[in-house]
Each structure stands twice: as C-alpha cells, then as structure tokens.
Amino acid sequence: MPRDGNERTLEALGQRFGPSYHWLVTITAIIGTVASILSSTIVNVALPDIMGAFGIGQDHAQLLSTGFLAAVTGTMLLNAWLVESFGFRATYAAAVGLFLFGSVVAGLAPNEGLLILGRILQGASAGMLQPLMTQIVFQVFPAERRGSAMGIAAIGVVLAPALGPAVGGLLVDNYGWRSVFFLAMPVALIGLAMGWVFMPSAVAAQRRRFDLPGFLLLIAGLLALFMGLSSGQRDGWGASRVVFELGLAALAAIGFVLWELHTAAPLLNPRVFGNIGFAGAFCVALIYGASIFGSTYLVPLFVQTIQGYTATRAGLVLMPAGLVLVVVFPIAGRLADRLPAWQPIVAGLVLFAWSTWLLRGVDTDVPFWTLALWIMLGRVGLGLTMPSMNAGALRALPPRFLGQGAGAINFARQFGGALGVNLLSILLEQKTELHAQMLTPTQDGGNAATLEFLRLTQGLLRQDGVPETELLAGSYDYLARVLAAQAGMLGFRDSFLAVTIACLMAVLPAMALRRRRVSAA
C-alpha cells in the first residue's frame, strides 16, 4: 500500500505502536466482527415473542434469520473492492456505523417490515466486516503464524453466535425482545473508536473499477432465491409465483457467472475455483455454514416448542458449547500451522456429524446436560474445522488472489448459513406435517393405547372440576396437542439427520486440500 498523507500504512502504524501492533489491529477487527455476528443468532430465542407481538407465522419469522444471513452474503464480496478503494479504516468505520444504525431501526421497529429491514442492515455490515478480519490477519502475520492467528480470530466469528442465544434469552425474559437488538451496540462503539486509532487508511495504488452489474446480478439472485423458498413454504412449490422466483434466481446465477468471466474487474473471479484445493474448501465452507447456523436455529426452537424451555434456558443450553470454543480455537489454530489442512477439517466434520447424529435421538424428556454435551461435541468439531478451512483455502491461492479468496470463503460460509436455515426450516415443517398425517389415523377406537389415554385424561380433567359434558372434548383436545408435539419431535429428528448427512458428504471436498498449492504466478 502506498503511504497517504497521514502515514497510516500498516508499516507506519507498526513502527508507531511497536511489535504489539499486529495484535492491536487484529483485536480491533475482531471486536467489530463480534459485534455484528453476535446479532446473527441472538434473535433465535426471541422468535416466539416476536411472532406473538406481530402476529406472524414461522414462514415470516425465519426472514429475521435468513434476511440477516442473505444480507451478509450479498455484501461480503464488496470487501476487496472497498478496502482497495477506501482503505481498511474507512471500510471498517462505515460497516460498524451501518451496524449501529440497523440495530436502532430493528430495536425500535413498530412493524414486521422495519424489523426485517433493520436485520438486513445489520447483516450488510457483518458482510463487510468478516473478510476484513481475514485480510488483516494475512497481511500483518507471517505465513508460519497465520493459522494460530486465525484460531484466535475465529473465536469471535463462532463464539459470538454460540453465546448470543444465552445472553439473548436472559434479555428476552427480563427486558423484552427489543432489548436483544441493543446488546451489541456498546461493543460496536468500542470497535469504532479503536478502528479510528489502529486501522490503516492507505488505499491501493490503482483503484479497481466497481463491478456494479455483477453486484446487481448477485443481489437479484439472492433475493429471488430466498423469496422463492419463503413463498414455496407458504404457497406451495407448484405456485406460479414460486416457479418464477426460483427461475429468476437460476437465471441471475448463470448471468453472474458469465459476467464475472467476462469483466476485467470481477466481484468474484471464477478463476479462483480453478484451484482444486480452494474449490474443495469453498464446498466445505458452504456445508460448514449450513451446519452451524442451521443447528443454532434448530436447537433453541426445539427446546422452546417441544420441551417448553424459557428463552433463558433455551439460550443456556448452547452456552457450554460456546465456552468450549475458547479452548478449542487456539489449539485448532496451532494444528492448522502444523498439520495438512484436510486432517483437522475431516476430523472436525466427523465430530460434528456424530453430534447431530446424537441429536437425532432427541425426545421430550432428554435432560438439559445431555443436550448441552451433544451440542458441545459438535462445536469442538466445528472449532477444529474453521481455522484450517480458512488458512488452507488461502494457502492454496497465489498472493494476487488473497483478497478475492478471503471474500469468497466467507461468502460460502454465510451463503451456506442462509441456505441451511431456509432449507432446514422447510424440511422441519414438511416432516412435521408428514408425521402428523401418519400419526393421526392410528388414533381410532380400535387402538387400546389411545382409549386408555383418553380414559386417564378424562379422569384428570374430572379431578380438576371440568364438567362431564366437556370431558370428552377436553381429552380429545389434549390428545391432539400430544400428537402435534410428537410430530414436531420427529420432524426435528429428521432435520438433525439431514445435517449429519451433509457433514459426512463434506468430507469428500475436504480431501481436495491434499493437493499442493499452485504456483504464485
């Protein structure tokens, strides 16, 4: 980077602040990332309250999660151009400022539309911040220490969404659902102040032209895809609107790839996928994102709707898994420096698959700590995977593609997260309905267990003083609720099984990282 008038290059700031500067600038980037990513899952425990406040169903409520993740995905590829054009400091300050504005909009939203808009603004800021952190690590640390640095930096990326539900649950139960949107604002303000001091502001010698057509095609494709998935869940997959939206998403995706191959300044250079190792890491990142965000979406929903947990207790079940990452990530970072990238990645994916296979056995009576330990096992696996996935992907690329690679690998993780939450939500609803349809016909007059259940239920209702004329209707109503809970539980089991299969499938592209790095030419 050339020196600007304020001498705010990485070299000049390193001389000013001494040997510790590489950690100061990295911690600054981590703080901004933590503030934005904390909001990615903190809303999950507030969904039942938000649905009640605005009178919306699950198909609309999921937009609070997928809208955030889709916005992250859409802005993530802007990072390389923003940093080259305006420098780290201006990009960082703009992203954190956008996050603060989005938090205020969401926290004060009088209706569902403004609430979703606030979440989209928060997601857009997170999309600009995450690749910036990766770029900082790769520029200020030598090659032999990047894995360890990524291990420390990755704590914020995964620890924040893991702990978010626990803190969010406490806030929801004590201060209402609006409070979750203000939680990260003090952290963001601290990051903004540190960024003004420690972030370099020098820009690239030659500003790359912004790929506006590519960006518009990307946004159009993402909007059409997620609108189509939401509409399909609500209106049916054969509806003309759904076919049109998903068709538009496919055309935009094809147009995006063709344009990126044609333009001289691509938003995402498709040529990075010519490297087999990077392409494999990109596929792993897709499934990684779907696994962590999808499971973090499913678990609080399961314990609140099936087991009757409060928002606080639902968040607390994820807290041990979040805390264990503080230990796992530094170790995983060291392993990323010492072992071939594919080995920790494969080990982590297998561990997470084992965790979700155990979660496939959930029922209404599974103890709190059993759930917590199953989730913790999966987080250990994801903790092993992430540093090696990031470092291995970028090691596979020539230096001139580092900016594009950092944006692309983070894009893959977030796009996988948005897609995973959507698809798991759809799968959960469809499987729950299927199981309900299969269970209902079994509850007839010839089923001895059903007759005994109705007799016992009527006896309990009689003890509570329910009139004789209402006993039969009351017992059938309770039976319907039990069947709905059973169908929901079976739907969650099928959803966790889907995550297990996806993680095991990700082992195959992870093996592509066994190939040697391509030439730096």
C-alpha positions as CSV (number, residue, x, y, z in Angstrom):
1,M,0.0,0.0,0.0
2,P,1.3,3.5,-0.7
3,R,1.7,6.0,2.1
4,D,-1.1,8.5,2.4
5,G,-0.8,12.0,3.9
6,N,-1.3,10.7,7.4
7,E,1.2,7.9,7.1
8,R,-1.4,5.4,8.1
9,T,0.0,2.4,6.3
10,L,0.5,-0.9,8.1
11,E,4.2,-0.3,8.1
12,A,4.0,3.2,9.6
13,L,1.4,2.2,12.2
14,G,3.6,-0.8,13.1
15,Q,6.5,1.5,13.7
16,R,4.4,3.9,15.8
17,F,2.8,1.3,18.1
18,G,5.7,-1.3,18.2
19,P,5.7,-5.1,18.0
20,S,2.3,-5.4,19.5
21,Y,0.6,-3.6,16.7
22,H,-0.3,-6.7,14.7
23,W,-2.4,-7.9,17.7
24,L,-3.9,-4.4,18.3
25,V,-5.2,-4.2,14.7
26,T,-6.4,-7.8,14.8
27,I,-8.2,-7.3,18.1
28,T,-9.9,-4.2,16.6
29,A,-11.1,-6.2,13.6
30,I,-12.3,-9.0,15.9
31,I,-14.3,-6.5,18.1
32,G,-16.2,-5.2,15.1
33,T,-16.8,-8.7,13.8
34,V,-18.0,-9.9,17.2
35,A,-20.5,-7.0,17.5
36,S,-22.0,-7.8,14.1
37,I,-22.0,-11.6,14.3
38,L,-23.4,-11.6,17.8
39,S,-26.7,-10.4,16.2
40,S,-26.8,-13.3,13.8
41,T,-28.3,-15.9,16.2
42,I,-29.3,-13.8,19.2
43,V,-32.7,-13.3,17.7
44,N,-33.4,-17.0,17.5
45,V,-34.5,-17.3,21.2
46,A,-36.7,-14.2,20.7
47,L,-38.7,-15.6,17.7
48,P,-41.7,-16.9,19.7
49,D,-42.1,-13.5,21.4
50,I,-41.7,-11.6,18.1
51,M,-44.2,-13.9,16.4
52,G,-46.7,-13.2,19.2
53,A,-46.0,-9.4,19.1
54,F,-46.6,-9.0,15.4
55,G,-49.0,-12.0,14.8
56,I,-46.8,-13.7,12.2
57,G,-46.1,-17.3,11.4
58,Q,-42.8,-19.2,11.2
59,D,-42.5,-18.6,7.4
60,H,-42.2,-14.9,8.1
61,A,-40.3,-15.2,11.3
62,Q,-37.5,-17.1,9.6
63,L,-36.8,-14.0,7.5
64,L,-35.3,-12.4,10.6
65,S,-32.6,-15.0,10.4
66,T,-32.3,-15.6,6.7
67,G,-32.7,-11.8,5.9
68,F,-29.6,-11.2,8.1
69,L,-27.6,-14.0,6.5
70,A,-28.6,-13.2,3.0
71,A,-27.5,-9.6,3.5
72,V,-24.2,-10.8,4.9
73,T,-23.8,-12.9,1.7
74,G,-24.7,-10.1,-0.6
75,T,-22.2,-7.6,0.8
76,M,-19.4,-9.9,1.6
77,L,-17.9,-9.8,-1.9
78,L,-17.7,-6.0,-1.7
79,N,-15.0,-6.2,0.8
80,A,-12.0,-6.5,-1.5
81,W,-13.1,-3.5,-3.7
82,L,-14.0,-1.4,-0.6
83,V,-10.6,-1.9,1.0
84,E,-8.7,-1.3,-2.2
85,S,-10.7,1.9,-2.9
86,F,-11.1,3.4,0.6
87,G,-8.7,1.6,2.9
88,F,-9.3,-0.5,6.0
89,R,-10.2,2.4,8.3
90,A,-13.0,3.9,6.2
91,T,-14.4,0.5,5.3
92,Y,-14.4,-0.6,9.0
93,A,-15.9,2.7,10.2
94,A,-18.7,2.6,7.6
95,A,-19.5,-1.1,8.3
96,V,-19.7,-0.5,12.1
97,G,-21.7,2.7,11.6
98,L,-24.2,0.8,9.4
99,F,-24.5,-1.9,12.1
100,L,-25.3,0.7,14.8
101,F,-28.0,2.3,12.5
102,G,-29.5,-1.1,11.7
103,S,-29.6,-2.0,15.4
104,V,-31.6,1.1,16.2
105,V,-34.0,0.5,13.4
106,A,-34.7,-3.1,14.5
107,G,-34.9,-2.3,18.2
108,L,-37.5,0.5,17.7
109,A,-39.4,-1.1,14.8
110,P,-43.1,-0.6,15.0
111,N,-43.9,-3.4,12.5
112,E,-42.6,-6.5,10.9
113,G,-41.3,-4.8,7.8
114,L,-39.0,-2.3,9.6
115,L,-37.8,-5.1,11.8
116,I,-36.7,-7.1,8.8
117,L,-35.1,-4.0,7.3
118,G,-33.1,-3.5,10.5
119,R,-31.9,-7.1,10.4
120,I,-30.8,-6.7,6.7
121,L,-28.8,-3.6,7.6
122,Q,-27.1,-5.4,10.4
123,G,-26.3,-8.3,8.1
124,A,-24.9,-6.0,5.4
125,S,-22.4,-4.6,7.9
126,A,-21.4,-8.1,9.1
127,G,-20.8,-9.0,5.4
128,M,-18.2,-6.2,5.1
129,L,-16.5,-6.9,8.4
130,Q,-15.8,-10.6,8.3
131,P,-13.5,-10.7,5.2
132,L,-11.7,-7.6,6.5
133,M,-10.7,-9.5,9.6
134,T,-9.2,-12.4,7.5
135,Q,-7.3,-9.9,5.3
136,I,-5.8,-8.1,8.3
137,V,-4.6,-11.4,9.7
138,F,-3.0,-12.4,6.4
139,Q,-1.3,-9.1,6.0
140,V,0.2,-8.5,9.5
141,F,1.2,-12.0,10.4
142,P,4.0,-14.1,8.8
143,A,2.9,-17.3,7.0
144,E,4.0,-19.6,9.8
145,R,1.8,-17.8,12.4
146,R,-1.3,-17.2,10.3
147,G,-3.0,-20.5,11.4
148,S,-2.6,-19.6,15.1
149,A,-3.8,-16.0,14.5
150,M,-6.8,-17.4,12.6
151,G,-7.5,-19.7,15.5
152,I,-7.7,-16.7,17.9
153,A,-9.6,-14.5,15.4
154,A,-12.1,-17.3,14.7
155,I,-13.2,-17.3,18.3
156,G,-15.2,-14.2,17.7
157,V,-16.8,-15.5,14.5
158,V,-18.2,-18.6,16.1
159,L,-18.2,-17.8,19.8
160,A,-20.5,-14.8,19.3
161,P,-23.3,-16.7,17.6
162,A,-22.9,-19.6,20.1
163,L,-23.2,-17.4,23.2
164,G,-25.7,-15.0,21.6
165,P,-28.8,-17.1,22.4
166,A,-27.8,-17.5,26.0
167,V,-27.5,-13.7,26.5
168,G,-30.5,-13.1,24.3
169,G,-32.6,-15.4,26.4
170,L,-31.8,-13.5,29.6
171,L,-32.6,-10.3,27.9
172,V,-35.9,-11.5,26.4
173,D,-37.2,-12.9,29.7
174,N,-36.2,-9.8,31.7
175,Y,-36.4,-6.8,29.4
176,G,-38.4,-7.9,26.4
177,W,-37.5,-9.0,22.8
178,R,-36.5,-5.4,21.7
179,S,-33.5,-5.4,24.1
180,V,-31.6,-8.1,22.0
181,F,-31.1,-5.5,19.3
182,F,-29.3,-3.1,21.6
183,L,-27.0,-5.6,23.3
184,A,-24.0,-5.3,20.8
185,M,-24.1,-1.5,20.4
186,P,-21.6,-0.7,23.2
187,V,-19.2,-3.3,21.8
188,A,-19.6,-1.7,18.3
189,L,-18.9,1.7,19.7
190,I,-15.7,0.5,21.3
191,G,-14.7,-1.1,18.0
192,L,-15.4,2.1,16.1
193,A,-13.1,4.1,18.5
194,M,-10.3,1.5,18.2
195,G,-10.7,1.3,14.4
196,W,-10.1,5.1,14.1
197,V,-6.8,4.8,16.0
198,F,-5.4,1.5,14.8
199,M,-6.8,0.7,11.4
200,P,-4.6,1.7,8.4
201,S,-6.2,4.1,5.9
202,A,-3.9,3.9,2.9
203,V,-5.5,2.8,-0.3
204,A,-4.3,0.7,-3.2
205,A,-2.1,2.5,-5.8
206,Q,-4.7,1.8,-8.5
207,R,-8.4,1.7,-7.6
208,R,-10.2,-1.3,-9.2
209,R,-13.4,-0.5,-11.0
210,F,-16.5,-1.5,-9.1
211,D,-18.3,-4.4,-10.7
212,L,-21.9,-2.9,-10.5
213,P,-23.5,-5.3,-13.0
214,G,-22.1,-8.3,-11.1
215,F,-23.2,-6.9,-7.8
216,L,-26.8,-6.3,-9.1
217,L,-27.0,-9.8,-10.5
218,L,-25.8,-11.3,-7.2
219,I,-28.3,-9.3,-5.2
220,A,-31.1,-10.2,-7.6
221,G,-30.2,-13.8,-7.5
222,L,-30.1,-13.9,-3.7
223,L,-33.4,-12.0,-3.3
224,A,-35.2,-14.2,-5.8
225,L,-33.8,-17.4,-4.2
226,F,-34.8,-16.6,-0.7
227,M,-38.2,-15.1,-1.7
228,G,-38.8,-18.2,-3.7
229,L,-38.0,-20.5,-0.8
230,S,-40.2,-18.5,1.6
231,S,-43.1,-18.4,-1.0
232,G,-42.8,-22.1,-1.7
233,Q,-43.1,-22.9,2.0
234,R,-46.2,-20.7,2.2
235,D,-48.0,-21.0,-1.2
236,G,-46.8,-24.4,-2.4
237,W,-43.9,-25.3,-4.7
238,G,-46.0,-25.5,-7.8
239,A,-47.4,-22.0,-7.5
240,S,-46.6,-19.7,-10.5
241,R,-45.0,-17.1,-8.2
242,V,-42.6,-19.7,-6.7
243,V,-41.6,-21.0,-10.1
244,F,-41.0,-17.5,-11.4
245,E,-38.9,-16.5,-8.4
246,L,-36.7,-19.6,-8.4
247,G,-36.4,-19.4,-12.2
248,L,-35.2,-15.8,-11.9
249,A,-32.7,-16.9,-9.2
250,A,-31.3,-19.5,-11.6
251,L,-31.0,-17.0,-14.5
252,A,-29.4,-14.4,-12.3
253,A,-26.8,-17.0,-11.0
254,I,-26.0,-18.0,-14.6
255,G,-25.7,-14.4,-15.6
256,F,-23.5,-13.6,-12.7
257,V,-21.0,-16.4,-13.6
258,L,-20.9,-15.5,-17.2
259,W,-20.4,-11.8,-16.5
260,E,-17.7,-12.4,-13.9
261,L,-15.8,-14.5,-16.5
262,H,-16.2,-11.6,-19.0
263,T,-15.5,-8.5,-17.0
264,A,-12.0,-7.1,-16.4
265,A,-12.7,-6.3,-12.7
266,P,-14.9,-9.2,-11.3
267,L,-16.6,-9.0,-8.0
268,L,-15.7,-12.7,-7.6
269,N,-13.2,-14.0,-10.0
270,P,-14.4,-17.5,-11.0
271,R,-10.8,-18.4,-11.9
272,V,-10.0,-18.9,-8.2
273,F,-12.1,-22.1,-8.5
274,G,-9.6,-23.4,-11.0
275,N,-7.6,-24.3,-7.9
276,I,-8.9,-27.7,-6.8
277,G,-7.9,-27.1,-3.1
278,F,-9.7,-23.8,-2.9
279,A,-12.8,-25.2,-4.6
280,G,-12.8,-28.0,-2.1
281,A,-12.5,-25.6,0.8
282,F,-15.3,-23.5,-0.7
283,C,-17.7,-26.5,-0.7
284,V,-16.7,-27.3,2.9
285,A,-17.4,-23.7,3.9
286,L,-20.9,-24.0,2.4
287,I,-21.8,-27.0,4.4
288,Y,-20.0,-25.6,7.5
289,G,-22.1,-22.5,7.4
290,A,-25.3,-24.5,6.9
291,S,-24.4,-26.8,9.8
292,I,-23.5,-24.2,12.4
293,F,-26.3,-21.7,11.6
294,G,-28.8,-24.4,10.9
295,S,-28.2,-26.2,14.2
296,T,-28.1,-23.0,16.2
297,Y,-31.5,-22.2,14.6
298,L,-33.0,-25.7,15.3
299,V,-31.8,-26.2,18.9
300,P,-33.5,-23.2,20.6
301,L,-36.6,-23.8,18.6
302,F,-36.8,-27.4,19.7
303,V,-36.3,-26.8,23.4
304,Q,-38.8,-24.0,23.4
305,T,-41.6,-25.5,21.3
306,I,-41.2,-29.2,22.2
307,Q,-39.7,-29.2,25.7
308,G,-41.3,-25.9,26.9
309,Y,-38.0,-24.1,27.9
310,T,-38.0,-20.4,28.6
311,A,-35.9,-18.2,26.4
312,T,-33.2,-18.0,29.1
313,R,-33.0,-21.8,29.5
314,A,-33.0,-22.2,25.7
315,G,-30.0,-19.9,25.4
316,L,-28.2,-21.5,28.3
317,V,-28.2,-24.9,26.6
318,L,-25.9,-23.5,24.0
319,M,-23.6,-21.7,26.4
320,P,-21.3,-24.7,27.4
321,A,-20.7,-25.3,23.7
322,G,-19.7,-21.6,23.2
323,L,-17.4,-21.6,26.1
324,V,-15.5,-24.7,25.0
325,L,-14.6,-22.9,21.7
326,V,-12.4,-20.6,23.8
327,V,-10.2,-23.6,24.4
328,V,-10.6,-25.3,21.1
329,F,-9.8,-22.5,18.7
330,P,-6.2,-21.7,19.9
331,I,-5.4,-25.4,19.7
332,A,-7.1,-25.7,16.3
333,G,-5.0,-22.7,15.1
334,R,-1.8,-24.4,16.1
335,L,-2.9,-27.6,14.4
336,A,-3.6,-25.5,11.3
337,D,0.1,-24.4,11.2
338,R,1.5,-27.9,11.8
339,L,-0.8,-30.3,10.1
340,P,-2.1,-30.6,6.5
341,A,-5.3,-28.6,6.3
342,W,-7.5,-31.6,5.3
343,Q,-6.8,-33.5,8.5
344,P,-8.3,-31.1,11.1
345,I,-11.1,-30.4,8.7
346,V,-12.1,-34.0,8.2
347,A,-11.8,-34.7,12.0
348,G,-14.0,-31.7,12.8
349,L,-16.7,-32.7,10.2
350,V,-16.9,-36.2,11.6
351,L,-17.2,-34.9,15.2
352,F,-20.0,-32.6,14.2
353,A,-21.7,-35.4,12.2
354,W,-21.5,-37.5,15.4
355,S,-23.0,-34.7,17.4
356,T,-26.0,-34.2,15.1
357,W,-26.5,-38.0,14.9
358,L,-26.9,-38.0,18.7
359,L,-29.3,-35.0,18.5
360,R,-31.3,-37.2,16.1
361,G,-32.3,-39.1,19.2
362,V,-33.9,-36.1,21.0
363,D,-37.3,-36.5,22.7
364,T,-39.5,-34.6,25.1
365,D,-37.6,-35.9,28.1
366,V,-33.9,-35.6,27.1
367,P,-32.1,-33.9,30.0
368,F,-30.6,-30.4,29.8
369,W,-27.0,-31.5,30.3
370,T,-27.3,-34.4,27.8
371,L,-28.4,-31.9,25.1
372,A,-25.6,-29.5,26.2
373,L,-22.9,-32.2,25.9
374,W,-24.2,-33.3,22.5
375,I,-24.0,-29.7,21.2
376,M,-20.6,-29.2,22.8
377,L,-19.2,-32.2,20.9
378,G,-20.3,-30.6,17.6
379,R,-18.8,-27.3,18.5
380,V,-15.5,-29.0,19.2
381,G,-15.7,-30.4,15.7
382,L,-16.5,-27.0,14.1
383,G,-13.7,-25.4,16.1
384,L,-11.2,-27.8,14.6
385,T,-12.5,-27.2,11.1
386,M,-12.7,-23.4,10.8
387,P,-9.0,-22.2,11.2
388,S,-7.7,-25.0,8.8
389,M,-10.6,-24.3,6.4
390,N,-9.7,-20.6,6.1
391,A,-6.0,-20.9,6.2
392,G,-5.9,-23.9,3.8
393,A,-8.2,-22.2,1.3
394,L,-6.0,-19.1,1.1
395,R,-2.7,-21.0,1.2
396,A,-3.9,-22.7,-2.0
397,L,-4.2,-19.4,-3.9
398,P,-1.5,-17.2,-5.4
399,P,-1.0,-13.9,-3.4
400,R,-2.8,-11.8,-6.0
401,F,-6.0,-13.7,-5.3
402,L,-5.9,-13.4,-1.5
403,G,-8.5,-10.6,-1.3
404,Q,-10.8,-12.5,-3.7
405,G,-10.2,-15.7,-1.8
406,A,-10.9,-14.2,1.6
407,G,-14.2,-12.7,0.4
408,A,-15.2,-15.9,-1.4
409,I,-14.6,-18.3,1.5
410,N,-16.5,-16.1,3.9
411,F,-19.2,-15.7,1.3
412,A,-19.5,-19.5,1.1
413,R,-19.9,-19.8,4.9
414,Q,-22.6,-17.2,5.1
415,F,-24.5,-18.3,2.0
416,G,-24.4,-21.8,3.3
417,G,-25.8,-20.5,6.6
418,A,-28.6,-18.6,5.0
419,L,-29.5,-21.5,2.7
420,G,-29.2,-24.0,5.5
421,V,-31.6,-22.2,7.8
422,N,-34.1,-21.8,5.0
423,L,-33.9,-25.5,3.9
424,L,-33.9,-26.8,7.4
425,S,-37.0,-24.7,8.2
426,I,-38.7,-26.1,5.1
427,L,-37.7,-29.6,5.9
428,L,-38.8,-29.3,9.6
429,E,-42.3,-28.0,8.5
430,Q,-42.8,-30.7,5.9
431,K,-41.6,-33.6,8.0
432,T,-43.7,-32.4,11.0
433,E,-46.8,-32.3,8.8
434,L,-45.9,-35.7,7.3
435,H,-45.6,-37.3,10.7
436,A,-48.8,-35.7,11.9
437,Q,-50.6,-37.2,8.9
438,M,-49.1,-40.6,9.7
439,L,-49.9,-40.5,13.4
440,T,-53.5,-39.2,13.2
441,P,-55.1,-42.3,11.5
442,T,-53.6,-44.5,14.3
443,Q,-55.7,-42.8,17.0
444,D,-59.0,-44.6,16.4
445,G,-61.4,-46.6,18.5
446,G,-59.5,-49.8,17.9
447,N,-56.3,-48.6,19.4
448,A,-56.2,-49.8,23.1
449,A,-53.5,-47.3,24.0
450,T,-55.5,-44.4,22.7
451,L,-58.6,-45.5,24.6
452,E,-56.6,-45.8,27.8
453,F,-55.0,-42.4,27.2
454,L,-58.5,-40.8,26.8
455,R,-59.8,-42.6,29.9
456,L,-56.9,-41.3,32.0
457,T,-57.1,-37.8,30.6
458,Q,-60.8,-37.6,31.4
459,G,-60.1,-38.8,34.9
460,L,-57.5,-36.0,35.4
461,L,-59.9,-33.4,33.9
462,R,-62.7,-34.7,36.2
463,Q,-60.4,-34.2,39.2
464,D,-59.8,-30.6,38.1
465,G,-63.6,-29.9,38.2
466,V,-64.2,-29.9,34.4
467,P,-68.0,-30.6,33.7
468,E,-68.9,-34.0,32.5
469,T,-70.2,-32.6,29.2
470,E,-66.8,-31.2,28.4
471,L,-64.6,-34.2,29.4
472,L,-64.6,-36.0,26.0
473,A,-63.9,-32.8,24.1
474,G,-61.1,-31.9,26.5
475,S,-59.5,-35.3,26.3
476,Y,-59.5,-35.2,22.5
477,D,-58.0,-31.7,22.6
478,Y,-55.2,-32.8,24.8
479,L,-54.6,-35.9,22.6
480,A,-54.3,-33.5,19.6
481,R,-51.7,-31.5,21.4
482,V,-49.7,-34.6,22.3
483,L,-49.8,-35.8,18.7
484,A,-48.6,-32.3,17.5
485,A,-45.7,-32.4,19.9
486,Q,-44.8,-36.0,18.9
487,A,-44.9,-35.0,15.2
488,G,-42.8,-31.9,15.9
489,M,-40.2,-34.0,17.7
490,L,-40.0,-36.5,14.8
491,G,-39.6,-33.5,12.4
492,F,-36.7,-32.2,14.4
493,R,-35.1,-35.7,14.4
494,D,-35.3,-35.8,10.6
495,S,-33.8,-32.3,10.4
496,F,-30.8,-33.2,12.6
497,L,-30.3,-36.3,10.5
498,A,-30.1,-34.1,7.4
499,V,-27.3,-32.1,9.0
500,T,-25.4,-35.3,9.8
501,I,-25.6,-36.5,6.2
502,A,-24.4,-33.1,4.9
503,C,-21.4,-33.0,7.2
504,L,-20.3,-36.5,6.1
505,M,-20.7,-35.5,2.5
506,A,-18.4,-32.5,3.1
507,V,-15.5,-34.9,3.8
508,L,-15.1,-35.6,0.1
509,P,-14.4,-32.0,-1.0
510,A,-12.2,-31.6,2.1
511,M,-9.8,-34.2,0.7
512,A,-9.1,-31.9,-2.2
513,L,-6.9,-29.9,0.1
514,R,-4.4,-32.7,0.0
515,R,-3.2,-31.2,-3.3
516,R,-0.2,-28.9,-3.3
517,R,-0.5,-25.2,-3.7
518,V,-0.5,-23.8,-7.2
519,S,2.3,-21.6,-8.4
520,A,2.2,-18.0,-7.2
521,A,2.4,-16.7,-10.8
